[in-house]
Amino acid sequence: MRSALVLVAFASLSYASTPSARDVPLAKLYTACKNPGHVALTFDDGPWTNNKKISDMVSNAGGNCTFFMNGNNWDCIYNSYNGTNYTAVIQYAIAAGHQIASHSWSHKDLTTCDNVTMGQELDWMNTALKKVAGVIPAFIRPPYGAYNDDVLKACGARNMSVVTWDSDSEDSWANANASNSKAAYDRQIRASQGSMMILNHETVDFTWYDFLMLDLGISST
């Protein structure tokens, strides 16, 4: 099983420039990994206390992953919790070659937001990552994978591309546990067309430990 996993970021580590003020096109949309035979391993809802462990685990396996982060969801990005300083772990992940991307400020369904609120959700998160890591993300995963033309337009105005997924570890729903996630991975690997962009959550303890490290044999420090 382990030999079948080639862990890569779905795109090169890159960050957005200042958006143009006029004639903004819709954001580019990515719904699948473009590299045949690769798994784009992504983790939503951080930063959280598992971030450094996941960074090390994926790095030790010879790969990279993408973290889609919120500003104020499970906790505020400017805080520390249980000895974990979120600024430090974000900088650590970037230094290790992993990609940091946006998951909006507070995990609202952007398709239900008015233009002002949507702009705040995008801009507050970009500002936070600029402050803590010196970067503005080039990619955003809309919460719940929900987007429409208004969302694509707002993201396009900020030179951000929109990323969803084509595979789901099911680690945050469907009576989530490690066995169910392994079954979901196995099922979706069999059904895949040679590549996967798979959704995980760094806030779920069993995802990185029971499932990815123990069941799939991806090592950690």
FENDAGI-V979091 format. One record per pair of residues at least 6 apart in sequence whose ideal C-beta (glycine too) atoms are under 7 Angstrom apart, sorted by sequence separation. I is the first residue (numbers start at 1). J is the second residue. If there is no record, write none. Layout:
# FENDAGI-V979091
I | J
I | J
This chain:
# FENDAGI-V979091
58 | 64
71 | 77
75 | 81
80 | 86
94 | 100
104 | 110
129 | 135
130 | 136
170 | 176
174 | 180
201 | 207
212 | 218
33 | 40
58 | 65
79 | 86
93 | 100
129 | 136
155 | 162
189 | 196
200 | 207
213 | 220
69 | 77
110 | 118
113 | 121
129 | 137
188 | 196
77 | 86
142 | 151
90 | 100
126 | 136
152 | 162
170 | 180
171 | 181
43 | 54
110 | 121
126 | 137
170 | 181
169 | 181
108 | 121
170 | 184
105 | 120
106 | 121
140 | 155
147 | 162
169 | 184
51 | 67
105 | 121
168 | 184
169 | 185
41 | 58
104 | 121
104 | 122
105 | 124
145 | 164
10 | 30
105 | 125
140 | 160
142 | 162
145 | 165
46 | 67
104 | 125
139 | 160
167 | 188
41 | 63
43 | 65
47 | 69
138 | 160
139 | 161
140 | 162
141 | 163
10 | 33
42 | 65
46 | 69
102 | 125
137 | 160
138 | 161
140 | 163
141 | 164
41 | 65
42 | 66
43 | 67
44 | 68
102 | 126
139 | 163
45 | 70
167 | 192
40 | 66
42 | 68
48 | 74
67 | 93
181 | 207
8 | 35
45 | 73
176 | 204
178 | 206
45 | 74
100 | 129
167 | 196
169 | 198
171 | 200
172 | 201
177 | 206
182 | 211
8 | 38
10 | 40
47 | 77
166 | 196
167 | 197
169 | 199
171 | 201
181 | 211
6 | 37
9 | 40
67 | 98
69 | 100
166 | 197
167 | 198
168 | 199
169 | 200
6 | 38
7 | 39
8 | 40
49 | 81
66 | 98
110 | 142
122 | 154
126 | 158
165 | 197
167 | 199
172 | 204
178 | 210
6 | 39
49 | 82
64 | 97
65 | 98
66 | 99
67 | 100
68 | 101
69 | 102
70 | 103
72 | 105
73 | 106
100 | 133
110 | 143
122 | 155
165 | 198
171 | 204
178 | 211
182 | 215
5 | 39
7 | 41
64 | 98
67 | 101
68 | 102
69 | 103
70 | 104
71 | 105
72 | 106
73 | 107
109 | 143
165 | 199
49 | 84
64 | 99
66 | 101
68 | 103
70 | 105
71 | 106
100 | 135
102 | 137
108 | 143
109 | 144
111 | 146
119 | 154
70 | 106
101 | 137
107 | 143
110 | 146
111 | 147
118 | 154
122 | 158
171 | 207
52 | 89
55 | 92
59 | 96
70 | 107
100 | 137
102 | 139
109 | 146
110 | 147
111 | 148
178 | 215
51 | 89
55 | 93
101 | 139
102 | 140
103 | 141
104 | 142
169 | 207
47 | 86
94 | 133
101 | 140
104 | 143
52 | 92
58 | 98
101 | 141
103 | 143
111 | 151
55 | 96
110 | 151
47 | 89
51 | 93
90 | 132
91 | 133
47 | 90
55 | 98
90 | 133
87 | 132
7 | 58
77 | 128
71 | 124
7 | 61
71 | 125
8 | 63
9 | 64
77 | 132
7 | 63
8 | 64
9 | 65
10 | 66
7 | 64
9 | 66
71 | 128
7 | 65
45 | 103
44 | 103
68 | 141
13 | 97
13 | 99
9 | 98
9 | 99
44 | 141
15 | 135
16 | 136
15 | 136
16 | 137
15 | 137
16 | 138
15 | 138
26 | 149
29 | 152
42 | 165
14 | 138
27 | 152
26 | 152
26 | 153
27 | 155
24 | 153
27 | 156
74 | 203
26 | 156
25 | 156
30 | 161
24 | 156
24 | 157
27 | 160
28 | 161
29 | 162
30 | 163
31 | 164
27 | 161
32 | 166
27 | 162
31 | 166
67 | 202
19 | 157
19 | 158
19 | 159
16 | 158
17 | 159
16 | 159
16 | 160
54 | 202
51 | 202
57 | 208
50 | 202
10 | 163
48 | 202
54 | 208
42 | 197
44 | 199
48 | 203
50 | 205
53 | 208
57 | 212
40 | 196
42 | 198
45 | 201
46 | 202
57 | 213
37 | 194
38 | 195
39 | 196
40 | 197
41 | 198
42 | 199
43 | 200
44 | 201
45 | 202
46 | 203
61 | 218
36 | 194
37 | 195
40 | 198
42 | 200
43 | 201
45 | 203
50 | 208
61 | 219
36 | 195
39 | 198
41 | 200
43 | 202
60 | 219
35 | 195
60 | 220
57 | 218
60 | 221
33 | 195
57 | 219
32 | 195
33 | 196
57 | 220
33 | 197
56 | 220
32 | 197
56 | 221
53 | 220
4 | 189
10 | 197
5 | 216
2 | 216
1 | 216
2 | 217
2 | 218
